[in-house]
Amino acid sequence: MESGEDGVGGPSGDENYFQGYTFTDHSHSSRVVKSIMDLCLEDGLFADVTITVDSKKFQLHRLVLSAQSSFFRSMFTSNLREAFERNIELKDVSAPVFQSLVDYIYHGTIKLRVEDLQDTYEMADMYQLTALFEECSRFLSRTVDIKNCLQVMWLADRHSDQELYTAAKHCAKIHLIQLHQTEEFLNLPLCLLVDIIKDGVPSSQNPTAAIESWINHNKVEREEYSDMLLDSLKEIGEKVHIYLIGKEDTRTHSLAVSLHCDEDDTISVSGQNSLCHQITAACKHGADLYVVGGSIPRRMWKCNMHTMDWERCAPLPRDRLHHTLVSVSTEDAIYSLGGKTLQDTLSNAVIYYTVQDNIWKETTQLDTAVSGAAGVNLGGTIYLLGGEENDMDFFTKPSRLIQCFDTATQKCQTKPYMLPFAGCMHATAHKDLIFVVAEGDSLVCYNPLLDSFTRLRFPEVWSCVPSLWKVASCNGCIYVFRDKCKKGDANTLKLNPATSVVSVIKGIKILLTNWQFVLA
C-alpha cells in the first residue's frame, strides 16, 4: 500500500505498517528548493558572486545561476576571469530587466509587461533561458501591430525566431500602404524588404510605391536594387466583396450584412446584430465593417467579416444622425462628417476615430453644415457630395455642394461649381474617379482632376421605376443596386469602366429590406 496524499508515502511491498516501513516525502524536493531560493535571494545567505548592473549590486549564487542558465554555466566553468572573480559587471542589460530575470531564475515567475517585453525577450535569449524566451516570443506575436511590426521583424531576425518573424512580416504586408513613409520602413535592410514583397503583397497596399519610397530615401546607394526589387515583387489580387447592410426580410429587429460575391453574383445573409439595427452611418475599414447606431445613436460596432463576430468600439462624443462615415486607410482612421443632432439641427462637425487607439478626436469643421451627404476618400481627401443644407433659418433644402476635406492639413474647401443634381445621393471611388447615383435615371462619373461630369443613362427597364439607388466599386467594375423594384425585376446593374459595357444582372434575390448602406 502507498498513499500519495499530502506528499507522504506509506509502506509498500512486504513492509508491515505496524512494525516498520520506508517513509517518502514526495514534496521534499520542491519544498527544499523553495526554501533554499528564499534564503538565498531574500536573505542573501551564502552568496558567492556579486553582479553589478547600472551601479546596482546583486548578491547571487553561482550554483543557482548555472543550474538555470547555460550562459552563466559557461561563464563560471570556463578559463575566463569571470570564473574566478567575485565581482562581475554586466553592461548589455538594464537593472529593472535584470532584476526580473533574477526573480525568474530563483522563483520561476516573472511579470511580463508590454513596455519592456522586447528587452526581456533579448535578455532571455542572451542568457539562454529557453522557456522564458519562448513565452516572450508568444507574447510578442500577440502584440504585433502596425506600430511595432517592422521593429519586431528586425528583432526576430536577429534572434532567428521564425514564428515571430512570420507574424511580424504578415502584419507589415497588410499595412504596407501605411508603413512605407515611416522612418522604420525607409531604413529597413534590403534583405527584410525583399522578404516582405517576394511572398506576395495585396495590390491594395500599393507595393510599387513602397519600393520607390525605400529607394528614393537613399537613391545613390539603393538605385541599383530597383530592378531586382520589382522582379521580386509578387502582387496578390484581392477577392473583394460588396456588403449590403439592412434589415432581414423575416426579422424586424436585427441588422444583417448581406454579401454580394462578384464571382457568381449571389447574395447571402450573415453578421446579424440585434443591438444596432437602427443604422445612422457605416463604412468598411480594412477587413472590418464599422456601423454606428442602435438605441443610443452614438454607439459604434465593429464586425469582423472573417469570423462574423461583433464588438463594441468607443462611442462618438455625442449623438448624431445621418452623418457620413469615411475610411482613410493611410491614417488608419475613420472620419465622421456632418449630420444632424437629436434636436434636428444640421451639423458641420468633423471628428475622426483612430482604430489603433480606439478613441475619437475632434478637428476643424466643414464650410457648410450638411446631413445625408455621400462621402468618398481619394488619396487622403474626403469628397462630401450633396445631402441636405440649411435654407434660411428654419428650413433645409437639397444640397448640390462638393466639399473637400484634406485629412493631412485638416482643412475644408468648397468647390466653386455644383453637382448636376441635388439631395441625398450615394457615391463610390474607382481609381481617380467618383461615381455618383441619386434618385433619377442615370449614373454620373465625376472627375475631380478635370472638374468634369459624365452622365451614363440607365437601361429603360430601370428608368421606369423611381428608386434611391446605391453604388459600389468591386473588382474593376461599378455595381448599382436598386432598393425598390417590382417582384421579379433585376435589381443590379454592372458597368465595366474599361469597356463601357453595361449589363443588368438578373436572378439576384436581395434578402434585405430597408437596406441603407453598400460597402465594398
C-alpha positions, -999 to 999 in steps of 0.1 A, spaced: 0 0 0 12 35 -8 -5 68 0 0 98 -22 -19 122 -1 -1 153 12 31 141 -5 35 113 21 44 77 11 34 47 33 47 11 34 49 -9 2 57 -44 -9 65 -67 21 67 -39 46 44 -41 77 27 -9 86 28 -18 123 64 -30 126 83 -6 103 83 9 68 100 34 45 86 69 46 89 91 14 81 128 14 72 135 -22 71 173 -17 105 173 -1 125 183 -32 102 212 -42 100 224 -6 137 223 -1 144 241 -34 119 268 -25 134 273 10 169 275 -5 158 300 -31 140 321 -5 171 321 18 195 328 -10 176 356 -27 158 374 1 184 370 29 215 369 6 229 339 25 259 321 11 262 345 -19 294 338 -38 292 363 -66 283 400 -69 269 411 -103 267 448 -109 242 463 -134 238 500 -138 256 506 -104 231 482 -87 247 452 -70 230 418 -69 243 392 -43 238 359 -62 249 323 -63 269 306 -90 253 273 -85 217 287 -89 226 308 -119 245 279 -136 216 255 -130 191 277 -148 213 294 -175 238 279 -199 252 314 -203 262 316 -167 273 279 -165 297 286 -194 309 318 -177 316 301 -143 332 269 -157 355 284 -183 390 298 -180 377 333 -183 384 357 -154 347 358 -145 351 322 -134 374 333 -106 364 368 -98 338 375 -71 327 408 -87 313 408 -123 298 438 -142 272 433 -170 267 461 -194 241 449 -220 211 449 -197 192 474 -176 188 469 -138 150 466 -139 151 439 -166 180 420 -148 160 422 -116 130 405 -132 154 378 -147 169 371 -113 134 367 -98 126 343 -126 158 323 -122 152 319 -84 114 315 -83 103 306 -118 78 335 -121 81 368 -139 58 398 -147 58 403 -184 49 438 -194 45 453 -229 67 483 -222 99 462 -215 89 430 -233 114 434 -262 143 439 -237 132 408 -217 130 388 -249 165 398 -259 180 391 -225 162 357 -222 179 347 -254 213 361 -244 212 343 -210 198 312 -227 166 310 -206 148 289 -231 113 287 -216 112 324 -209 124 332 -244 97 311 -259 70 327 -237 82 362 -246 81 352 -283 44 341 -280 35 373 -261 52 395 -288 33 376 -315 1 385 -298 10 422 -296 24 427 -331 6 457 -347 11 484 -373 32 505 -348 58 478 -340 57 452 -367 89 464 -385 108 467 -353 97 432 -343 108 419 -377 143 432 -370 142 417 -335 130 383 -346 155 382 -375 184 389 -351 173 361 -328 164 336 -355 128 334 -342 110 322 -373 74 321 -359 76 357 -345 93 368 -377 64 354 -398 38 371 -376 55 405 -379 61 401 -417 24 393 -423 14 425 -404 38 445 -425 24 431 -457 -12 440 -450 -3 475 -437 24 484 -462 5 515 -476 5 530 -441 41 520 -433 61 529 -464 67 566 -453 77 557 -418 113 560 -406 114 523 -397 104 513 -433 128 537 -450 157 523 -430 147 487 -435 176 464 -446 174 452 -481 170 415 -471 139 423 -450 123 443 -477 128 415 -502 113 391 -478 82 412 -474 75 416 -511 86 383 -525 58 361 -510 30 383 -522 16 417 -511 -20 427 -517 -24 451 -546 -44 475 -525 -12 481 -504 5 497 -535 38 478 -530 54 495 -561 51 529 -544 66 514 -512 96 502 -532 100 536 -548 99 553 -514 126 530 -500 149 536 -530 144 574 -530 153 576 -493 189 568 -503 189 569 -541 227 569 -546 232 536 -528 199 519 -535 190 527 -571 210 496 -583 184 474 -565 154 488 -582 151 462 -610 158 433 -586 131 445 -562 105 450 -589 113 415 -602 110 400 -567 76 417 -562 46 395 -562 13 413 -560 -18 394 -549 -52 404 -564 -77 405 -535 -111 390 -536 -133 420 -529 -169 417 -518 -198 441 -516 -218 442 -484 -254 454 -482 -265 464 -447 -302 465 -437 -330 445 -420 -335 409 -429 -369 402 -446 -381 378 -420 -368 396 -389 -378 431 -378 -353 438 -351 -320 425 -364 -293 441 -386 -279 418 -413 -249 420 -435 -257 406 -470 -227 396 -491 -226 401 -528 -199 379 -544 -187 391 -578 -178 356 -589 -213 341 -590 -235 371 -583 -252 356 -553 -265 370 -520 -263 355 -486 -273 369 -452 -249 369 -423 -235 390 -395 -267 397 -376 -266 420 -346 -299 429 -329 -282 458 -310 -275 481 -339 -304 476 -363 -311 513 -365 -281 524 -385 -270 561 -387 -237 556 -406 -215 528 -418 -182 522 -436 -157 494 -444 -122 498 -430 -97 471 -438 -114 438 -434 -139 450 -409 -173 468 -411 -180 497 -387 -216 505 -380 -229 534 -359 -264 532 -344 -287 514 -321 -309 525 -292 -281 550 -284 -272 567 -318 -236 574 -309 -226 538 -303 -203 522 -328 -198 485 -336 -172 466 -355 -180 434 -374 -151 411 -383 -161 398 -417 -139 367 -413 -154 355 -381 -187 374 -382 -181 385 -346 -193 419 -334 -176 440 -308 -184 475 -294 -159 503 -301 -155 537 -285 -188 557 -289 -190 590 -307 -186 620 -284 -222 629 -289 -254 616 -307 -255 622 -344 -279 612 -371 -274 610 -409 -237 617 -407 -212 604 -432 -186 578 -422 -155 575 -444 -124 553 -440 -89 567 -446 -67 537 -446 -34 557 -449 -41 571 -414 -57 540 -401 -86 563 -392 -124 567 -398 -139 602 -403 -174 612 -393 -186 644 -412 -217 665 -408 -251 650 -398 -279 661 -376 -283 665 -338 -312 649 -320 -328 683 -320 -329 682 -358 -301 708 -362 -277 704 -391 -240 699 -380 -207 709 -396 -186 690 -372 -158 667 -383 -144 641 -359 -122 611 -366 -117 577 -349 -82 562 -346 -86 525 -349 -54 516 -331 -61 537 -301 -99 532 -301 -106 569 -294 -124 598 -312 -108 632 -317 -122 665 -329 -108 685 -358 -117 716 -379 -153 720 -392 -169 718 -426 -175 750 -445 -213 742 -447 -234 721 -423 -249 691 -442 -265 658 -434 -271 627 -455 -242 635 -479 -223 609 -499 -186 606 -489 -156 590 -506 -119 591 -499 -95 598 -528 -58 600 -518 -64 613 -484 -90 639 -495 -126 632 -485 -152 644 -511 -185 652 -494 -213 653 -521 -248 667 -518 -271 659 -489 -292 685 -471 -282 720 -462 -298 749 -444 -322 772 -463 -329 804 -443 -334 799 -405 -358 771 -400 -358 752 -433 -335 729 -452 -330 723 -489 -313 696 -511 -277 704 -515 -255 704 -547 -223 713 -529 -190 695 -532 -169 700 -500 -133 686 -500 -118 678 -466 -80 673 -467 -71 648 -439 -34 658 -440 -39 695 -434 -73 691 -416 -88 719 -438 -121 721 -458 -126 737 -492 -158 740 -512 -156 736 -549 -167 767 -569 -191 745 -591 -221 725 -583 -233 689 -587 -256 682 -617 -283 671 -592 -291 678 -556 -302 660 -524 -293 626 -508 -270 605 -530 -246 577 -529 -210 575 -543 -180 552 -547 -144 558 -558 -129 539 -587 -92 548 -594 -92 586 -597 -129 589 -604 -161 592 -583 -193 575 -595 -224 591 -581 -261 580 -581 -292 597 -568 -329 594 -573 -331 596 -611 -323 577 -642 -285 579 -645 -251 573 -631 -227 602 -631 -189 599 -633 -172 629 -616 -135 635 -624 -121 658 -597 -89 664 -616 -107 677 -647 -137 691 -628 -159 673 -652 -191 652 -651 -201 625 -675 -237 611 -673 -245 575 -681 -281 566 -687 -296 535 -671 -313 509 -693 -350 516 -699 -361 487 -677 -346 506 -648 -357 541 -656 -394 534 -653 -393 527 -615 -383 556 -592 -357 544 -567 -329 556 -544 -300 536 -557 -267 526 -541 -234 522 -559 -202 503 -552 -168 496 -569 -158 459 -569 -131 440 -588 -127 467 -615 -165 471 -621 -192 495 -609 -223 479 -594 -255 499 -590 -282 484 -567 -319 494 -567 -338 491 -534 -373 494 -549 -382 471 -577 -412 451 -589 -412 414 -580 -391 395 -604 -372 426 -618 -335 426 -619 -321 449 -592 -284 451 -600 -266 469 -628 -230 463 -637 -207 487 -655 -172 479 -667 -154 513 -670 -126 498 -691 -150 487 -719 -181 509 -711 -202 478 -712 -234 480 -691 -253 449 -681 -283 441 -660 -278 412 -637 -309 390 -634 -319 364 -608 -304 381 -577 -327 379 -548 -319 405 -522 -329 392 -488 -329 426 -470 -355 453 -466 -348 490 -459 -311 484 -466 -292 517 -463 -255 510 -470 -235 493 -497 -198 488 -488 -171 474 -509 
